Amino acid sequence: MDELNAAEADAAAAMLHPCCASTAWGRAVVAGRPYPGLDALLAASDPIVRSLSWADVEEALAAHPRIGDRPTDAATTEKKWSQGEQAGVADADGEVLAALADGNAAYEARFGHVYLVCASGKSAEELLGILQDRLDNDPAHEHDVVRGELAAITRLRLQKLFADESVEVRP
């Protein structure tokens, strides 16, 4: 936390980028420094995520893989974290993965963006059920749901980032 508080604005934003790829979120969090600890940072992050413009949310969404995609390259912190968060999908059978792929396509056709869900601790079947339920949402409600999921993912990633400050974070 000391490094975040002391860093130049651009360096601090780069440090936070793997947690949420919205430039506006990064700038707002950096502008709120100094943070006495992780709890204060988390408390500041949630309302910032929820107040992002939809364009800023879409910028963040661009950094998230589809649920069920199995990236072979985990060179960035974000990709490593995504793989871990989607661990419940790793052992899913082909039928469930096919249903997730079809569901992702239907979701993207309906809403125009990737299906975002905080996947940590959820099985592939649970993620598929959530996706299918959310297909019935109207777009305005789904935008609210996406902001909530983005806030949860950002919170989880901030906790990871500051859990072991000796870990090198690479954008």
Secondary structure as UniProt FT lines:
FT   HELIX           2..6
FT   HELIX           9..16
FT   TURN            17..19
FT   HELIX           23..31
FT   HELIX           38..51
FT   HELIX           54..61
FT   TURN            62..63
FT   TURN            67..68
FT   HELIX           77..85
FT   HELIX           87..89
FT   TURN            90..91
FT   HELIX           94..111
FT   TURN            120..121
FT   HELIX           124..134
FT   TURN            135..136
FT   HELIX           139..163
FT   TURN            165..166
//
